Amino acid sequence: MEVVSTTKKIDTNVKNSINTTSNNLFEVVVIEDNHLTNTILSRALESTIKSIHNLKNISVNFLSFHNGSDYLSYLESKNFDSLKLIVFSDYHLEDNMDGSEILKNTKQKKADASVIIMSDSANEQIWLDAVKNGAYCFLPKSNKIPVVCSELLFQMVI
């Protein structure tokens, strides 16, 4: 585990990228309630996924959620046995949910999942708790977050 210091709602708007085979090796998920941040981060990760596929012919399924509740419903309905799950989640989601709940539920469903928690909060306790509870890393939000997440995804998959 590390702390990185650099920096959909299934809303019938589920985005799938590079779904060339029925047996995807990786499932990448973004959970971000800010629509603009979700869109920018999703586009950056989709571009990285296309590059990964073109360079290494690795299939990656991509989903984006605008709230944690829809993600948790999806999590419960999916079988991840043959997939490597990578989740990028904002810490501050809707009123009754935060990234720690996303982390806890994801790890209960798939212990080897990589959960990256992101936040623009200056509260040091958030990243300490995230890493202590099994997050792959914590990313402070900045205007560089799409680039940092894309680089991290590339390193994790390749």
C-alpha positions in Angstrom: 0.0 0.0 0.0 1.1 3.5 -0.7 0.0 7.0 -0.5 0.5 8.8 -3.7 1.2 12.5 -3.0 0.9 13.7 -6.6 -1.3 14.5 -7.8 -22.4 6.3 -12.6 -24.8 6.2 -11.2 -25.4 3.3 -13.6 -27.9 5.8 -14.8 -28.6 3.8 -18.0 -25.4 5.5 -19.0 -23.0 2.7 -18.4 -19.9 3.1 -20.5 -18.1 0.0 -21.7 -14.7 0.2 -23.4 -12.7 -2.4 -25.2 -15.1 -5.3 -24.6 -13.7 -7.5 -27.3 -14.0 -10.8 -25.5 -16.5 -12.2 -23.0 -13.7 -12.9 -20.6 -12.3 -9.5 -19.7 -9.2 -9.8 -17.5 -9.8 -6.4 -15.8 -12.8 -4.5 -14.6 -12.1 -0.8 -14.0 -14.7 1.3 -12.2 -14.9 5.0 -11.4 -17.2 6.3 -8.7 -17.4 10.1 -8.7 -20.5 12.1 -7.9 -19.3 15.3 -9.5 -20.5 15.1 -13.1 -17.6 17.1 -14.7 -14.9 15.3 -12.7 -16.5 11.9 -13.5 -16.6 12.7 -17.2 -13.0 14.0 -17.4 -11.6 11.1 -15.4 -13.6 8.6 -17.4 -12.4 9.9 -20.7 -8.8 9.8 -19.5 -9.1 6.2 -18.3 -10.9 5.1 -21.4 -8.1 6.5 -23.5 -5.6 4.6 -21.3 -7.6 1.5 -21.7 -7.5 1.8 -25.5 -3.7 2.3 -25.4 -3.4 -0.8 -23.2 -5.5 -2.8 -25.6 -3.5 -1.6 -28.6 -0.1 -2.2 -27.0 -0.8 -5.5 -25.2 -4.1 -6.8 -26.5 -5.4 -6.9 -22.9 -9.2 -6.6 -22.5 -10.5 -4.2 -20.0 -14.1 -3.5 -19.1 -14.9 0.0 -17.9 -17.8 1.3 -15.9 -18.6 4.7 -14.4 -21.0 5.5 -11.6 -22.2 8.8 -10.3 -23.0 7.5 -6.8 -22.0 4.7 -4.4 -25.4 3.2 -4.1 -25.6 2.2 -7.7 -22.0 0.9 -7.6 -22.9 -1.3 -4.5 -25.9 -2.7 -6.3 -23.7 -3.5 -9.2 -21.1 -5.0 -7.0 -23.6 -7.4 -5.4 -24.9 -8.6 -8.8 -21.5 -9.3 -10.4 -19.3 -12.3 -10.2 -15.7 -11.2 -10.2 -14.0 -14.6 -9.9 -12.1 -14.4 -13.2 -11.5 -10.6 -13.1 -9.0 -8.2 -11.6 -11.1 -5.4 -10.1 -9.7 -1.9 -10.0 -11.8 0.9 -8.4 -11.2 4.6 -8.4 -13.6 6.2 -5.9 -14.1 9.6 -4.6 -14.2 9.7 -0.8 -17.0 12.2 -0.3 -20.0 10.7 -2.1 -23.7 11.2 -1.3 -24.8 12.2 2.2 -25.1 8.7 3.6 -22.0 7.1 1.9 -18.3 7.7 1.6 -15.3 6.0 0.2 -14.7 4.0 3.3 -18.0 2.1 2.7 -17.0 1.6 -0.9 -13.6 0.2 0.2 -15.2 -2.1 2.9 -17.8 -3.5 0.6 -15.5 -4.0 -2.4 -12.9 -5.8 -0.2 -15.6 -8.0 1.3 -16.8 -9.0 -2.2 -13.3 -9.3 -3.8 -10.4 -9.3 -1.3 -7.8 -8.8 -4.0 -9.5 -5.8 -5.5 -7.4 -2.6 -5.9 -9.3 0.4 -4.5 -7.9 3.8 -5.0 -9.5 6.5 -2.9 -9.4 10.1 -4.0 -10.3 13.2 -2.1 -9.8 17.0 -2.1 -10.1 17.1 1.7 -7.2 18.2 3.7 -8.2 15.8 6.5 -5.2 13.6 7.0 -7.3 11.0 8.8 -9.1 10.1 5.5 -6.0 8.9 3.8 -4.6 7.2 6.9 -7.9 5.3 7.4 -8.1 4.4 3.7 -4.6 2.9 3.6 -5.1 1.2 7.0 -8.3 -0.4 5.7 -6.8 -1.9 2.6 -6.9 0.8 -0.1 -4.3 0.4 -2.8 -3.4 4.0 -2.4 -4.9 7.5 -1.7 -4.8 10.2 -4.3 -5.3 13.9 -3.3 -7.5 15.5 -6.0 -6.1 18.2 -8.1 -6.3 19.2 -11.8 -3.7 16.4 -12.4 -5.9 13.6 -11.1 -6.9 12.2 -14.6 -3.3 12.0 -15.6 -2.2 10.4 -12.3 -5.1 7.9 -12.4 -4.3 7.0 -16.0 -0.6 6.4 -15.3 -1.5 4.4 -12.2 -3.9 2.2 -14.3 -1.3 1.7 -17.0 1.2 0.5 -14.4 -1.3 -1.8 -12.7 -2.4 -3.5 -15.9 0.8 -3.7 -17.9 
